[in-house]
Amino acid sequence: MSKLSIQEEKELVSFIKDWLKSHGFTQKDLANELNIKSSRTSEIILKMKELYKKGGMFNIAKNLIKIEQKWLNNIKNNYRKIKQTPPYSQLDIDSLVNQINQDTSK
């Protein structure tokens, strides 16, 4: 494949920054997913250029989609873990009732 044009590179950087911000992730998170050591924009762009050479903009999009799906699955799994809090035991309920009684009798 040919090289990314300067305009395409600028648009890609802008897109990636907006994309990361919209999902609440950082360049460091992206660098980890891309298996690069530095989270600097220049290093991320080098990786994007490498992906572009191997399959064009389609290859970049495919890789970013995989990363996004992984992040969304992790968020969904973390939500399930948080949502599945264990029910109160009888001791917890007794303690709460006692606390309520103490608070209301003041």
Phi, psi and omega in degrees: 000159177281180181276159171291136175285164180300319179295316178297321179297315178298316179295322179294317178299314179299315179299312183298318179297316178295319180299313179297315181297319182294334179261357179076027179248168182245171176297329178296319177299316179295317179300320178298317180291329180274359181058045174243150188284328184250146178261011179294147181304319182298324180287322178295319179296320177301318179294320178296321178296321178296315178296322180297317180298329183275349182181016176073196182297330177301317181293321177297312181300316181301316180291320179293324177295317177301317180295315180298318178298320179297314179298315181294322176295321178295320178296316180297316180293320178295322178297318179298319179296317180293318183294332184269054177287144182293148179292158178294145174274170181299323179296320178297318181294315178300318179296318179295317179298316178299318179295317177298315179299318179295318181294323183279339181276354181282000000 
